[in-house]
C-alpha cells in the first residue's frame, strides 16, 4: 500500500486508530458502497451491499483525521 499522508498539511506521520460505531456491529465503523437508503425505522439498508471496514489515521502535526475503506467488512 502507498504511503499515507495528511491531505490537510502533507505530513507523512499518521497514527493509526479506529472510529467506534455503536450500531448493529459495535466497535468499528463501516463504509457502504452506494447511496443511503433508509428503512421504516430510519436505519440504513445494508442487505446485499458491499461493506468495508474503515481505518482512521490521525495526523501527528495538525490532528486531521484521514479515513480509508481498506478491507472488506461485514
Rosetta blueprint (number, residue, H / E / L):
1 X L
2 X L
3 X L
4 X L
5 X L
6 X L
7 X L
8 X L
9 X L
10 X L
11 X L
12 X L
13 X L
14 X E
15 X E
16 X E
17 X E
18 X L
19 X L
20 X L
21 X L
22 X L
23 X L
24 X L
25 X L
26 X L
27 X L
28 X L
29 X L
30 X E
31 X E
32 X E
33 X L
34 X L
35 X L
36 X L
37 X L
38 X E
39 X L
40 X L
41 X L
42 X L
43 X L
44 X E
45 X L
46 X L
47 X L
48 X L
49 X L
50 X L
51 X E
52 X E
53 X E
54 X E
55 X E
56 X E
57 X E
58 X E
59 X E
60 X L
61 X L
62 X L
63 X L
64 X L
65 X E
66 X E
67 X E
68 X E
69 X E
70 X E
71 X E
72 X E
73 X L
74 X L
